[in-house]
């Protein structure tokens, strides 16, 4: 174990040093935000501060939930960077063509088109930024193109655009519209202007736009090859290692004849966590409903089957809530699972633990209700741009909630950390010479659980590192610390440890092997995952160093996922180890689903878009939600549900379940999710990729392409999968609330309880309670 801990520590230290160094390089080489854009004849087009103020307008109207910037955001509206770049380019080319040849650019011969595009490339790519004055000098024709862009955005954001699911009045004044346009112009300028002493733009030539010479760089192609080689080498090494360790016997010497936790009496704090799970069930239902509405906006942007829903619930709000509620219920399920498992770990119930659990619950409710309300008020223009940043909508996907609600959530996570450490402390401080080797092995597992708990509480703080006027490149760097490291990194370590501990307490895995496997899994995953965060940053105004490191280590992230089939079969085998284990069948099945979707969603669909050359064309297309749905819900959602069901099963192990609704929920959600992916998201994403390669990224996201009959049909093909998925979610929610009302319990005993006089290893001395009616425990 000592060597495993040393490896874990080395991976953490070295990886964060490299990630931090990459962050300093991004800060040093991020695209400058000019004080002014001035034409060569002395006219100020964009004045001091207007780019930053325009960024705040973009944030308050929904930000990344209304189209995307630099490929990050939602998928119904265009990517504004690519859209502006193409519109500006075509305006200039048409002006030149009409002036010199008397006809539009599209009507010119290939020779004349090549001449004008060559001139345009020189115009757009030449960097005229003056560091001494922070002024960019531009040709007057670009100022005319800017005014044309503002006129177009007036028809989109003030008049409304159904194809983009943008209602009228989304931006409520001409002044704010012009500032918003200034921000989009800056993102487009950075995407086409060469870095000083370089042949690529600040965004590594993204998006693909042949008119201005935006094509993949040599680094993009080379590092793609390196990432594929690293993937193959990593898989070979992992398979070799795994084959060598398969001889280890994973079962304990003997499986108990009856459920080891059948006589467990829930502590007050454990019973208090049940309300978390009722809220989780309600939020699951709300999220699925919002998902259906949000998906439907892609084919009927102004309403829902004829009803003008967008007047009351705009697309940017429904998608914000869909994403935000998903994160809320997944995180709540995991936090509650930690609080529930704590007393099982230490056989200890600290004083006032139940009070702390209840206070944390109230705090989480406040954050959920307050942040969702603020986001709606912001998008509906009831808040100023400054107030919106603090109480409304920050505009950044996955961290949309206003800064005040962020701070409140961070405070709640710190409270959770305190509650977890209080309950784990006896197991952490038990003297080694007073314990058995089995208990020593358990303490390693508890230590890893404590480390993951601390990381979960502290790493959310990365979302507090930027301000209202934070540079977009730096915001993206820190935002992915939250999304990738917090959600995909340390929550994964936490869940792996909790699952290992549960299997150990059930006597299905030896303590030593459970601790070693959890620690090794965490080390392998974080070895690629920490630095692999940079694969989200290839084209976000970052230097090539982010692309190089991110491509290599994101490939290594996939390596451990290819062998998850072994973990899935091991879990299935454990579910059949003894008849009484059937009590835990459905939580284990959800853990099996996690392994499956880790392979498919995170592994297959993830690596499909992660190599630089693939992401260059695919970023922000429907291949992204393909990966996102399969990985976020398929892995972290299924894991949250599995942990929730495991806790509820341990709470009253002697009450058998009616599992009909649970069976329907499990298969409905898994089959529905797969149908959603393969019938709609995958074909739409692949056709968009073809359009992006052949015509340019702007076209793959345009209404001209997305509103074609074929694309609309494929988008409608989400209906079968979404319907099956929704019915599965309803069945799950029905079952969960049935544990509250009692209709999900069977009246017939399952025969797996130990004899009444049989002693257990889990009798507590410091939390003894009088016998109570088990019927009331869940209420």
Secondary structure as GFF3:
##gff-version 3
##sequence-region A 1 779
A	DSSP	alpha_helix	2	29	.	.	.	ID=ss1
A	DSSP	beta_strand	36	39	.	.	.	ID=ss2
A	DSSP	beta_strand	44	46	.	.	.	ID=ss3
A	DSSP	alpha_helix	50	60	.	.	.	ID=ss4
A	DSSP	three_ten_helix	63	65	.	.	.	ID=ss5
A	DSSP	beta_strand	68	69	.	.	.	ID=ss6
A	DSSP	beta_strand	72	73	.	.	.	ID=ss7
A	DSSP	alpha_helix	80	101	.	.	.	ID=ss8
A	DSSP	three_ten_helix	105	107	.	.	.	ID=ss9
A	DSSP	alpha_helix	110	125	.	.	.	ID=ss10
A	DSSP	beta_strand	129	130	.	.	.	ID=ss11
A	DSSP	beta_strand	135	138	.	.	.	ID=ss12
A	DSSP	alpha_helix	140	153	.	.	.	ID=ss13
A	DSSP	pi_helix	154	158	.	.	.	ID=ss14
A	DSSP	three_ten_helix	162	164	.	.	.	ID=ss15
A	DSSP	alpha_helix	174	192	.	.	.	ID=ss16
A	DSSP	three_ten_helix	210	212	.	.	.	ID=ss17
A	DSSP	alpha_helix	218	245	.	.	.	ID=ss18
A	DSSP	alpha_helix	268	272	.	.	.	ID=ss19
A	DSSP	alpha_helix	274	296	.	.	.	ID=ss20
A	DSSP	three_ten_helix	309	311	.	.	.	ID=ss21
A	DSSP	alpha_helix	315	346	.	.	.	ID=ss22
A	DSSP	alpha_helix	353	379	.	.	.	ID=ss23
A	DSSP	alpha_helix	385	391	.	.	.	ID=ss24
A	DSSP	alpha_helix	403	429	.	.	.	ID=ss25
A	DSSP	three_ten_helix	432	434	.	.	.	ID=ss26
A	DSSP	alpha_helix	437	459	.	.	.	ID=ss27
A	DSSP	three_ten_helix	460	464	.	.	.	ID=ss28
A	DSSP	alpha_helix	472	480	.	.	.	ID=ss29
A	DSSP	pi_helix	481	490	.	.	.	ID=ss30
A	DSSP	alpha_helix	491	505	.	.	.	ID=ss31
A	DSSP	alpha_helix	511	529	.	.	.	ID=ss32
A	DSSP	three_ten_helix	531	536	.	.	.	ID=ss33
A	DSSP	alpha_helix	544	559	.	.	.	ID=ss34
A	DSSP	three_ten_helix	560	563	.	.	.	ID=ss35
A	DSSP	alpha_helix	564	575	.	.	.	ID=ss36
A	DSSP	three_ten_helix	579	584	.	.	.	ID=ss37
A	DSSP	alpha_helix	585	597	.	.	.	ID=ss38
A	DSSP	pi_helix	598	604	.	.	.	ID=ss39
A	DSSP	alpha_helix	605	610	.	.	.	ID=ss40
A	DSSP	alpha_helix	612	618	.	.	.	ID=ss41
A	DSSP	alpha_helix	622	628	.	.	.	ID=ss42
A	DSSP	pi_helix	629	637	.	.	.	ID=ss43
A	DSSP	alpha_helix	638	651	.	.	.	ID=ss44
A	DSSP	alpha_helix	660	676	.	.	.	ID=ss45
A	DSSP	pi_helix	677	681	.	.	.	ID=ss46
A	DSSP	alpha_helix	682	695	.	.	.	ID=ss47
A	DSSP	alpha_helix	697	700	.	.	.	ID=ss48
A	DSSP	alpha_helix	703	706	.	.	.	ID=ss49
A	DSSP	alpha_helix	709	716	.	.	.	ID=ss50
A	DSSP	alpha_helix	718	741	.	.	.	ID=ss51
A	DSSP	three_ten_helix	774	776	.	.	.	ID=ss52
###
